[in-house]
């Protein structure tokens, strides 16, 4: 402090003993010295003093000294020392941090650094000047410039990103910092790039194409790979920023064979069981898994996902992650993230799904990895995050995997195989009837995903029989689910899971609807729930799901169950509930908080067990069917005559609809053919015109060459030129022969193109008769409307005759 005081005295001059300068006055004198001093040494000393005072008198230095400091950056670029002082001073002035020296200063506000940053970037040139200093190798200039840019980014993120984008070679200068031999600069440059690449796809692309991935992998290798320290984690975070939600960089990463360089980093050491993983390696592993998931995230384009999934399989990355998944000694957070990651790598890829289904866990006796994972999912003692990860992985395994869905349902059907072997179906049935509500929910959703878009397995699941007790006869799985649903002590989450399962099961499956309607008390339960007057938000959700299931029973009803035909259910709904109340209860599902949360992404993202309610695929199903159900139910309520068509009339209308669909498809096909034919005609016309033009040019050249040859042979009789003329004549004759053959070939090509053109024109003329098809389609639509109207009138006259006392038989009705 004495040295500092003496330095200030040498700069400012020693004041009189009775005069004590305030901080503001001192800063003012120093700023004046920086701005007006002619000697570089004086300006440098004043900058050094301002740097010392900038932590305690930040407001004074920033308000009075910023123009002078900017002048230094512009005018004194040749002197590294004064530039370093100026940059350090600006770092302190714009810092978000509150210094200890200014803790007692009431004038310092929390966002004072942000205010000075705004002043600094008013002129874009100021930031450009700081970027230029990155090229200076001198440590005392390059390091403060990095720190200043980092502070400016922290305060005005988007504004600095825009300035960097328009500054020439700015990103290249930043990337060169990664190869600086001084670790402090390289590490701070990593932190700067992490902040710079957040949320800006254009900067991410530029950084990636500036060899960022190569340099990051080099730094990771120098730092010891996944066993390295915080620098490795920073490299992985920057890599993750470049890849997340950036399809261009994802494709570049895949095509650059960087996935292959990532794969060896997932090989775990054999001594992991004994020594475990350090906290830093856990962080590094977590970042690596996030990078893999960024490449195969369901939100990416399907082309990028498929290509990355294939590469991960062929380079051994999927195998390495499966080894981690089946290994021991892996921390719970890494295990959960690995399960999520494996799920997304196999999601929708049949080959990867088959590979995952064939993995055997190293247990005694050996069991499929899927069975071992499901054992953890239905076990209430396991952590919630792990159970959710297993469910997500299992959903990904079944996604668009008909073979996997079939194998799952087959484990529930009666078979002659070894019954002592624990199967996935047995585990899910056990979870379905467990006393743990979370196990009920997990098992219901798992079974639901085994039925999505697979009507064959929906019918097969109806064959599953369960023995509820030793002496009782077996009942179907659907009937048992209906019985559980009606039990008063069945918990809220369990009901949600069962309602989602039953809704998915019966959707587009008339046999399942028939079985549900035949179950005792099923419709009575739904009506009671929909008409209930509970005010709890969760109860609203249950009532909405019951309304949805009721709508499915109406929409996919084949009218084969007595007293529960579509018309009967609609009349019951109208009389007992009312259309307005029914639509309101149905709408409660999409208004619920869990719906908006679950519909965002396939992965389950919750904070506590109570948030487990709706599933992503169920939300998609609800969104697709809600409007259809409302239209069906409302239409039946408003136009009852439409529901009174006879079975034969309904079948006839259905036949006409099928004919119209078929003819509409043919019409669309023919229209596409016309379009293709027209395109071909235009292309042939262009080719014909080009060929004719070329033919004309060759013909003109041929005539010219003949004229030149004639003139040459007739105009020269000198003996000394005879040999030359003979050679020219031979050469010209060769050219004439070539052009004549080329002319002949082009004439043939013109004839061929003319024939193709005529064929295309004939096809176009034939296609013009399609207007007759459109007229026929309109006539058929009119016929369907007349048929519906005629049937309605017949039913009305028949009812009138019955009222007048006449006996009307089916034969009389047909004759009429």
PyMOL commands that set and color helices and strands:
alter all, ss='L'
color gray80, all
select helices_A, chain A and resi 2-12+23-36+40-53+58-75+80-94+100-102+112-120+124-135+139-155+157-166+170-179+183-196+201-209+212-222+225-227+230-243+247-255+258-266+272-275+279-296+302-314+317-326+332-346+350-358+369-377+384-398+402-410+424-432+437-449+455-461+477-486+492-506+510-518+522-530+537-555+566-576+579-591+593-598+609-611+616-638+640-644+647-715+719-803+810-815
alter helices_A, ss='H'
color red, helices_A
select strands_A, chain A and resi 360-361+367-368+465-466+475-476
alter strands_A, ss='S'
color yellow, strands_A
deselect
rebuild
show_as cartoon
